[in-house]
Amino acid sequence: MWYEKTALVLSAVGAINWGLNEFGFNLVNLIFGNWASIEALVYYVIALCGVFALYKIFK
């Protein structure tokens, strides 16, 4: 289904962003700038996609 693929892609984006943070580069902050509430919402959505992806793996 489309939402499963979307969740997997967003989880991968979150993982890549997490890795880039180790080098001082935040992709989400670069895209959304100083909109802290939007940035937090993006992190919540990516976290939920990660939980869903884990659920699908162990189902």
C-alpha positions as CSV (number, residue, x, y, z in Angstrom):
1,M,0.0,0.0,0.0
2,W,1.1,3.6,-0.6
3,Y,1.1,4.5,3.1
4,E,3.5,1.7,3.9
5,K,6.0,2.9,1.3
6,T,5.6,6.5,2.5
7,A,6.2,5.5,6.1
8,L,9.3,3.6,5.1
9,V,10.7,6.5,3.0
10,L,10.0,9.0,5.9
11,S,11.7,6.7,8.3
12,A,14.7,6.5,6.0
13,V,14.8,10.3,5.7
14,G,14.7,10.6,9.5
15,A,17.6,8.1,9.8
16,I,19.6,10.0,7.3
17,N,18.9,13.3,9.0
18,W,19.9,11.8,12.3
19,G,23.2,10.7,10.8
20,L,23.7,14.1,9.3
21,N,23.2,15.8,12.7
22,E,26.4,14.2,13.8
23,F,28.2,16.3,11.2
24,G,26.3,19.5,12.3
25,F,23.8,19.4,9.4
26,N,20.1,19.4,10.1
27,L,18.1,18.8,6.9
28,V,14.7,19.5,8.5
29,N,15.9,22.8,9.9
30,L,17.4,23.7,6.5
31,I,14.0,23.0,4.8
32,F,11.7,24.7,7.3
33,G,14.0,27.3,8.8
34,N,12.9,29.0,12.0
35,W,9.4,27.5,12.1
36,A,9.9,25.5,15.3
37,S,6.4,24.3,15.4
38,I,6.5,22.9,11.9
39,E,9.9,21.4,12.5
40,A,8.5,19.6,15.6
41,L,5.5,18.4,13.7
42,V,7.8,16.9,11.0
43,Y,9.8,15.1,13.7
44,Y,6.6,13.7,15.2
45,V,5.4,12.4,11.9
46,I,8.7,10.8,11.1
47,A,8.8,9.2,14.6
48,L,5.3,7.8,14.0
49,C,6.4,6.5,10.6
50,G,9.3,4.8,12.3
51,V,7.1,3.1,14.8
52,F,4.8,2.0,12.0
53,A,7.7,0.6,10.0
54,L,8.9,-1.4,13.1
55,Y,5.4,-2.7,13.5
56,K,5.3,-3.9,9.9
57,I,8.7,-5.6,10.2
58,F,7.7,-7.6,13.2
59,K,4.1,-8.3,12.1
